[in-house]
Amino acid sequence: MRLILACSTASVLSTLTEEGTSEIDDFRAKGYATTGWCAEETDPSRKITFTFAVPKVIERLRVEKTANGAYPTIIGLKYSNRTGVPLIPYAVANFSKLTTRNVAIVGSELLVLPQAIEARVLEFTIEEFSGSPCMKLEILGCHKTNCLGSNF
């Protein structure tokens, strides 16, 4: 039996905290959804971690160029349903990285996770990028009470 997570209506989720391994002026972790977040060029980790007040169902991400025109091309994702525990790398079948293909052309892209996750902590790693290690991001999903869970 596997629980299938799905949102009846996905919306932009608000985070409790945002923390980057580094950040630059005008592109702070707190501004991830408005101006975008940029890691320092010398940061080998290039990670931003989000914590929600309670676990959320995450279905998709909207990735956009930041005001300086930079954006990620390959993003790693780790998550956990609880705080204070090691994060689990996102992997479904042969899918383990999020790849943007249209951000360069249209300025944004909606990335749908092949399988939704339930998470209280999300960590994104900018593995490859265009311009600078930056991203503007919206996390889309729902509260568990607004979601459908089915046992199969």
N, C-alpha and C positions, 0 to 999 in steps of 0.2 A: 504494500500500500504506500502510495506516495501522495502527499498533499500538493495539489496544484493551486498556485496562488494567481489570482487575477483581480484586477480592479474593475468595478462596474463603471467608474468614472475616474480617470487619472487626472491629477492636478499637480501643480508645482508645490513641492514640499518645503517647508521651512525647517532650517536646522537650528539646533540649540547652540552648537559651537562649530567653528571652522578654524583649522590650524594648518598652516603650510610649513614645510621643512625650511623654507626661506620665503621671502617676498621682497618686491621692489616698490619704491615710492609710486603712488598712484595705482598700483595693482596689488592691493593687500588681499589676504585670504577672506576677510569680511566682505569684500566687494566681488566675490566670485560670480554672483548673478547679475551685477549691475555693470561695473567697469571691467570685471574679469580679474583673475589672479595670475601673477607671473612669479615663477621661481627665479632666483638669481642664476645667471649663466653658469656660475661655478658650482652650483648645488648638484652633487652627484645623485641625490635621491629624487628631487623634483616631485614631492608628494604633498597632497592636500587631504586632510582627514576631516570628515564631518561626523558629528554626533547628533542624534535626534533624541528628544525627550523620552520617547517610547519607540519601540520597533515599528518600522513602516514597511509596506510592500513597495519595492522599487521595480518599475517596469521598463522605464526608458530614460534617456538623457537627451537634452538639447545642448549641443555644443556649438558655440559661435566664435567668430574672430573677436579678439579684444580690440580696443580702440587703436592700438598700435599695429593692428593687422596680423598679429601672431595667432597661431592656433595649434592644437595638438594633431598629429596624424595617427599615432598609436598610443592608446591609453590602457594601462593595467588597472585592474579592479580587485580589491580585497574587501571583505566585509565580515561582520559578526553580529549576532543577535543580542550580544551583551557587551558591556564595557569591561575593560580590564582583562580581556582574554586575547590570545593570539588570533589574528585575522585570518580568514580562509580565502585563498585565491579563488576568484570566480572562474569556473570551468564547466562547460556543458558540451559534451561530445568532443568535437575538435575545436571548439570555440573557447579561447581563453583571453583574448585581447579585443578591445574595441578599436575599430579602424574607421577614421573619417575619410570620406571620398569626395564630398561635395562642398565642404567648407570653403575651399579655395575659390570655387565658382560662385556660389550663392550666398556665402557668408555665414551659413548655419546648417546644421544637420541634426535630424532626429535619429538617435541610435536606439533601437528597440532591443532589449535583452532577449535572447532566445528563450530564456526561462527566468521569470520574475524571481526576486529574492526577498526575503524578510530580513531587515537589517536595522540595527540601532547605530552601528558604526560603519561608515563607508570610507575607503581610502582609494584615491585615484593617483596613479603615477603617470606622469607625462614621459613616455618612453621614447617617442620621436615627435618632432615638431617642425613647423615651418616658421621661420623668423626667429622666434624666441620661445622658451619653455613657458607658454601662457595658455590659459583657456578661460572662456566665459561659459558658465554652465548652469543649467536648470536641471534639477532632479525631479522626475515625474513619477508619481505613484499614488498611494492612498493609505489611509489609516486602516488597520486590520478590520475594524468594525464596518468599514465601507466596502469590504472586499468579499469576494466569493471564494470559499475554500471547498474543494471537492476531493473526496478520497477515491482513488482509482487503484 
